Amino acid sequence: MCYPTTIIVCITTARESTAFMNQRAILYALAAAALFGVSTPLAKALTGSTDPFVLAGLLYIGAGAGVSGIRWLASNAFASEHAREASLSRADMPWLAGAILAGGVAGPSLLMVGLTRTDAASASLLLTFEGVATALIAWFVFHENFDRRIALGMVFLVAGALVLSWSGSPTLGLAGPLAVIAACIAWGIDNNLTRKVSLSDPLQIVQLKGLVAGPINLALGLFAGGVLPAMPVAGAALLVGFLGYGVSLICFVLALRHLGSARTGAYFSTAPFLGTLVAIIGFNEPLTWQIAVAGALMAAGVWLHLTEHHEHDHDHETVEHSHSHDHDDHHQHEHADDDPSGEPHTHLHRHTALKHHHAHTPDMHHGHRH
């Protein structure tokens, strides 16, 4: 709690802590985009020898199994007891189940249906709608704050993705494009529902997503007539899934905590460009005017988001929950004798009602209305 004699210190601490966490969260979001962006051409290379549904199942299983191993190591070898993340609670399960159903099952299924009825150029363009869907749902359903600067930044990012995805004159029918758009909406729902549980252990979140969505997609693929690929191809798919879906999603969840769904989704929209950049540097792909224009548009969008400054008087309601935290301005609670020492630490704690003024993003402690 900030008393009058310490209000200046508290506000200064909040500003420094918030700025640091936001910078780290932006790096998490860009790392998630980079890993996913690099995994896309690798996954595409596997589609020639693997049924799409079977491949989706292997990618998710690779994510779930790989992150399960990381989680075991983190809990048994590296992480100290006080620094462990909060486990998912019973109240979190409906949000996570909805995220898995929307993003892990409905999204890939709708995309597969759409791809069979849509040409590649149209599908690439339509897939850029995921960032838009994520932002619109965040802004108008979950009431994340945004202003003209953030909206303009999203426009630039989407425009850059559209330019990068353009590969000829797309032919738009009806059923195929609608299915691809529906897949993007499903992933937008997934991103927003995952944000609801993002204070819990990100390893556990990704583990459950992968180990539930993976077998379901694999079963759908096998039921539809697909077959398991040869071991080298299956192993490659599992590895790509671990890095491009598992580790990427861990970074994405950590970014969601501090940036909210729309801003995290905006940074994640750079994934196609980052993947292309790796191809240019690592595989001597040509640098075209299309890539240059897309990069300039996306750089403008990222700059608009990076230079955002949102500051005003705001209220925090009383809430009780458990998550990993330091004793910053928002966590000035008392400790019981059995609560862990050291920071960061995890335990059940209570936020009392508080009104103060500092720069902030729509993180999990700043979901207030504007």
Legacy VTK file of the C-alpha trace (Angstrom):
# vtk DataFile Version 3.0
C-alpha trace
ASCII
DATASET POLYDATA
POINTS 370 float
0.000 0.000 0.000
1.286 3.494 -0.852
0.967 5.949 2.021
1.284 9.748 1.467
4.866 9.890 2.706
5.992 7.242 0.212
3.724 7.960 -2.752
6.538 9.432 -4.880
8.790 6.431 -4.234
5.941 4.043 -5.028
5.077 5.764 -8.300
8.744 5.853 -9.340
9.129 2.162 -8.496
5.985 1.337 -10.452
7.246 3.235 -13.491
10.647 1.525 -13.425
9.161 -1.923 -12.801
6.464 -1.514 -15.455
8.915 -0.218 -18.057
11.329 -3.088 -17.416
8.607 -5.736 -17.548
7.158 -4.250 -20.736
10.561 -4.265 -22.448
11.118 -7.880 -21.471
7.599 -8.796 -22.573
8.190 -7.199 -25.986
11.319 -9.342 -26.367
9.253 -12.407 -25.443
6.648 -11.514 -28.090
9.291 -10.960 -30.784
11.059 -14.205 -29.790
7.744 -16.054 -30.119
7.262 -14.517 -33.561
10.824 -15.387 -34.640
10.550 -19.017 -33.562
7.171 -19.450 -35.223
8.309 -17.584 -38.320
11.333 -19.842 -38.745
9.226 -22.970 -38.121
6.736 -22.131 -40.878
9.003 -22.833 -43.887
10.348 -25.904 -42.084
6.822 -27.229 -41.500
5.900 -26.410 -45.096
8.802 -28.545 -46.285
7.269 -31.507 -44.437
3.798 -31.140 -45.953
4.838 -32.875 -49.186
5.360 -36.174 -47.381
2.811 -35.900 -44.572
-0.965 -35.497 -44.349
-1.726 -31.954 -43.066
-3.784 -33.152 -40.088
-1.185 -35.760 -39.157
1.518 -33.106 -39.429
-0.482 -30.712 -37.211
-0.845 -33.499 -34.650
2.894 -34.241 -34.666
3.742 -30.549 -34.330
1.483 -30.152 -31.284
2.697 -33.428 -29.753
6.273 -32.251 -30.218
5.381 -29.045 -28.396
3.601 -30.807 -25.545
6.173 -33.567 -25.071
9.164 -31.236 -25.329
7.745 -28.730 -22.884
6.825 -31.597 -20.532
10.537 -32.402 -20.386
11.446 -28.768 -19.725
8.817 -28.580 -16.996
10.162 -31.701 -15.318
13.699 -30.321 -15.362
12.524 -26.922 -14.115
10.637 -28.408 -11.179
13.209 -31.030 -10.202
16.614 -29.692 -11.120
16.790 -25.947 -11.705
13.990 -23.905 -10.164
14.038 -23.258 -6.442
10.839 -23.894 -4.548
9.976 -20.229 -4.012
10.520 -19.274 -7.664
8.164 -21.837 -9.167
5.195 -20.641 -11.147
1.623 -21.009 -9.911
-0.145 -24.110 -11.164
-3.388 -23.786 -13.080
-6.378 -23.630 -10.765
-9.809 -25.166 -11.240
-11.132 -21.722 -12.174
-8.573 -21.546 -14.997
-9.694 -24.772 -16.645
-12.750 -23.451 -18.553
-10.605 -20.676 -20.101
-7.850 -23.113 -21.050
-10.313 -25.689 -22.389
-11.873 -23.017 -24.574
-8.435 -21.949 -25.815
-7.473 -25.525 -26.689
-10.787 -26.190 -28.428
-10.632 -22.952 -30.427
-6.934 -22.741 -31.269
-5.779 -26.335 -31.092
-8.729 -28.144 -32.663
-11.110 -25.791 -34.490
-8.372 -23.543 -35.925
-6.300 -26.257 -37.638
-9.444 -28.080 -38.816
-10.910 -24.960 -40.393
-7.567 -24.107 -41.973
-7.263 -27.558 -43.541
-10.786 -27.228 -44.962
-9.976 -23.739 -46.244
-6.700 -24.753 -47.855
-8.421 -27.440 -49.926
-10.780 -24.818 -51.379
-8.500 -21.785 -51.604
-5.423 -21.062 -53.713
-2.122 -20.470 -51.928
-2.019 -16.722 -52.641
-5.472 -16.138 -51.178
-4.771 -18.297 -48.120
-1.516 -16.449 -47.352
-3.271 -13.087 -47.489
-6.224 -14.249 -45.416
-4.008 -15.704 -42.678
-2.850 -12.187 -41.809
-6.359 -11.717 -40.376
-5.323 -13.567 -37.196
-3.689 -10.445 -35.744
-6.739 -8.379 -36.635
-9.098 -10.936 -35.089
-7.004 -11.077 -31.911
-7.024 -7.286 -31.578
-10.725 -6.820 -32.344
-11.727 -9.488 -29.824
-9.374 -8.009 -27.217
-10.614 -4.457 -27.771
-14.345 -4.969 -28.158
-15.066 -8.187 -26.220
-12.496 -8.102 -23.401
-12.208 -4.285 -23.358
-8.428 -3.910 -23.592
-7.595 -0.249 -23.935
-6.255 1.118 -27.223
-5.900 4.489 -28.883
-5.310 5.777 -32.397
-1.563 5.160 -32.117
-2.009 1.478 -31.276
-4.704 1.047 -33.928
-2.480 2.705 -36.544
0.427 0.493 -35.514
-1.753 -2.559 -36.071
-2.735 -1.229 -39.519
0.948 -0.891 -40.485
1.780 -4.376 -39.209
-1.115 -5.985 -41.068
-0.277 -4.011 -44.212
3.304 -5.272 -44.033
2.090 -8.856 -43.645
-0.236 -8.416 -46.622
2.568 -7.070 -48.809
4.858 -9.915 -47.760
2.162 -12.528 -48.421
1.227 -11.216 -51.860
2.290 -13.779 -54.444
0.062 -13.016 -57.398
-3.547 -12.237 -58.035
-5.596 -14.243 -55.540
-8.836 -15.814 -56.648
-11.502 -15.486 -54.007
-14.383 -17.914 -53.991
-16.550 -18.163 -50.897
-16.340 -21.405 -48.901
-12.541 -21.666 -48.763
-11.777 -18.068 -47.754
-14.566 -18.107 -45.162
-13.038 -21.235 -43.605
-9.578 -19.595 -43.445
-11.056 -16.452 -41.880
-12.950 -18.626 -39.390
-9.638 -20.320 -38.507
-8.089 -16.900 -37.837
-11.032 -15.982 -35.609
-10.575 -19.273 -33.738
-6.917 -18.433 -33.110
-7.915 -14.917 -32.054
-10.272 -16.449 -29.496
-7.493 -18.811 -28.395
-5.082 -15.898 -27.830
-7.590 -13.966 -25.742
-8.656 -16.955 -23.659
-5.023 -17.938 -23.056
-4.395 -14.439 -21.752
-6.969 -15.157 -19.024
-4.722 -17.882 -17.573
-1.356 -16.293 -18.388
-0.463 -15.657 -14.737
-0.259 -19.430 -14.264
2.716 -21.604 -15.174
3.322 -21.077 -18.920
5.028 -24.475 -19.153
1.921 -26.189 -17.818
-0.300 -24.214 -20.204
1.750 -25.199 -23.259
2.126 -28.769 -22.044
-1.645 -29.233 -21.788
-2.296 -27.460 -25.086
0.154 -29.689 -26.929
-0.773 -32.987 -25.286
-4.505 -32.421 -25.837
-4.552 -30.778 -29.278
-1.799 -33.025 -30.681
-3.512 -36.421 -30.281
-6.856 -34.974 -31.416
-5.373 -33.633 -34.654
-3.399 -36.828 -35.186
-6.545 -38.936 -34.715
-8.464 -36.737 -37.162
-5.697 -37.154 -39.724
-5.537 -40.920 -39.357
-9.339 -41.202 -39.432
-9.395 -39.204 -42.681
-6.990 -41.656 -44.308
-3.614 -40.160 -43.472
-0.688 -42.312 -42.382
2.208 -41.754 -40.056
5.348 -40.621 -41.914
8.725 -42.342 -41.768
10.660 -41.910 -38.537
13.074 -39.232 -39.844
10.149 -37.085 -41.029
8.173 -37.680 -37.824
11.222 -36.793 -35.726
11.749 -33.609 -37.714
8.084 -32.658 -37.210
8.332 -33.246 -33.464
11.452 -31.062 -33.242
9.913 -28.271 -35.308
6.800 -28.468 -33.139
8.848 -28.253 -29.940
10.648 -25.077 -31.036
8.115 -23.373 -33.286
5.008 -24.204 -31.274
6.205 -25.152 -27.778
9.006 -22.706 -26.948
7.323 -20.043 -29.092
4.065 -20.394 -27.163
5.882 -20.180 -23.803
7.293 -16.814 -24.890
3.852 -15.791 -26.197
2.164 -16.554 -22.841
4.815 -14.585 -20.933
4.225 -11.625 -23.266
0.444 -11.902 -22.771
0.907 -11.353 -19.030
2.374 -7.905 -19.455
1.155 -6.607 -22.818
-2.350 -7.990 -23.249
-3.689 -9.917 -26.222
-3.849 -7.176 -28.865
-0.328 -5.833 -28.375
1.196 -9.304 -28.112
-0.667 -10.309 -31.261
0.634 -7.198 -33.009
4.269 -8.035 -32.278
3.589 -11.657 -33.238
2.386 -10.420 -36.641
6.056 -9.876 -37.510
6.546 -13.668 -37.664
6.384 -13.947 -41.494
8.929 -11.149 -41.921
11.301 -12.563 -39.307
11.079 -15.967 -40.970
11.859 -14.377 -44.342
14.777 -12.469 -42.813
16.279 -15.712 -41.520
15.896 -17.227 -44.998
17.763 -14.251 -46.508
20.609 -14.368 -43.988
20.910 -18.119 -43.558
19.873 -19.512 -46.916
20.916 -16.716 -49.306
17.356 -15.981 -50.401
17.101 -12.796 -52.514
16.099 -9.483 -50.945
13.198 -8.187 -53.037
11.343 -4.864 -53.083
8.366 -6.726 -51.626
10.361 -7.781 -48.559
11.837 -4.278 -48.179
8.422 -2.578 -48.306
6.941 -5.126 -45.892
9.856 -4.621 -43.505
9.438 -0.837 -43.586
5.701 -1.077 -42.870
6.213 -3.548 -40.027
9.054 -1.461 -38.572
6.711 1.550 -38.496
4.038 -0.525 -36.770
6.461 -1.876 -34.164
7.828 1.642 -33.551
4.316 2.993 -32.919
3.753 0.256 -30.348
7.188 0.584 -28.754
6.768 4.319 -28.216
3.291 4.052 -26.706
2.853 5.957 -23.430
-0.401 5.320 -21.585
-0.639 7.010 -18.174
-3.577 8.159 -16.045
-5.219 7.777 -12.638
-6.657 4.279 -12.383
-8.226 2.023 -9.764
-7.292 -1.499 -8.745
-10.092 -3.573 -7.276
-9.575 -5.986 -4.398
-8.501 -9.371 -5.733
-6.926 -12.507 -4.344
-4.856 -14.823 -6.534
-1.577 -16.715 -6.808
1.234 -16.091 -9.295
4.968 -15.438 -9.493
5.740 -11.850 -8.403
8.226 -9.421 -6.897
7.325 -6.918 -4.216
6.716 -4.037 -6.589
4.169 -1.262 -6.128
1.305 -3.641 -6.869
2.454 -6.318 -4.431
2.874 -4.664 -1.042
1.080 -7.417 0.891
1.895 -9.043 4.189
3.385 -12.526 4.407
2.314 -15.441 6.564
4.952 -17.518 8.341
4.787 -20.300 5.745
4.947 -17.987 2.693
8.166 -18.312 0.670
11.047 -15.878 1.021
13.222 -14.513 -1.744
12.005 -12.942 -4.978
10.385 -13.698 -7.291
8.160 -16.056 -5.362
4.711 -17.587 -5.701
1.963 -17.756 -3.129
-1.670 -16.807 -2.609
-1.836 -13.070 -1.913
-4.426 -10.339 -1.709
-4.444 -7.038 -3.593
-6.287 -4.356 -1.646
-8.163 -1.608 -3.451
-5.721 1.009 -4.719
-5.838 4.162 -6.809
-2.629 5.550 -8.304
-1.036 7.031 -11.408
1.703 5.565 -13.609
2.383 4.414 -17.144
0.990 0.954 -17.861
-0.177 -1.494 -20.490
-3.261 -3.754 -20.262
-1.396 -6.436 -18.321
-3.082 -8.826 -15.925
-3.137 -6.175 -13.176
-4.475 -3.374 -15.374
-7.693 -4.611 -16.888
-9.677 -1.551 -15.827
-12.203 0.202 -18.037
-11.429 3.528 -19.653
LINES 1 371
370 0 1 2 3 4 5 6 7 8 9 10 11 12 13 14 15 16 17 18 19 20 21 22 23 24 25 26 27 28 29 30 31 32 33 34 35 36 37 38 39 40 41 42 43 44 45 46 47 48 49 50 51 52 53 54 55 56 57 58 59 60 61 62 63 64 65 66 67 68 69 70 71 72 73 74 75 76 77 78 79 80 81 82 83 84 85 86 87 88 89 90 91 92 93 94 95 96 97 98 99 100 101 102 103 104 105 106 107 108 109 110 111 112 113 114 115 116 117 118 119 120 121 122 123 124 125 126 127 128 129 130 131 132 133 134 135 136 137 138 139 140 141 142 143 144 145 146 147 148 149 150 151 152 153 154 155 156 157 158 159 160 161 162 163 164 165 166 167 168 169 170 171 172 173 174 175 176 177 178 179 180 181 182 183 184 185 186 187 188 189 190 191 192 193 194 195 196 197 198 199 200 201 202 203 204 205 206 207 208 209 210 211 212 213 214 215 216 217 218 219 220 221 222 223 224 225 226 227 228 229 230 231 232 233 234 235 236 237 238 239 240 241 242 243 244 245 246 247 248 249 250 251 252 253 254 255 256 257 258 259 260 261 262 263 264 265 266 267 268 269 270 271 272 273 274 275 276 277 278 279 280 281 282 283 284 285 286 287 288 289 290 291 292 293 294 295 296 297 298 299 300 301 302 303 304 305 306 307 308 309 310 311 312 313 314 315 316 317 318 319 320 321 322 323 324 325 326 327 328 329 330 331 332 333 334 335 336 337 338 339 340 341 342 343 344 345 346 347 348 349 350 351 352 353 354 355 356 357 358 359 360 361 362 363 364 365 366 367 368 369
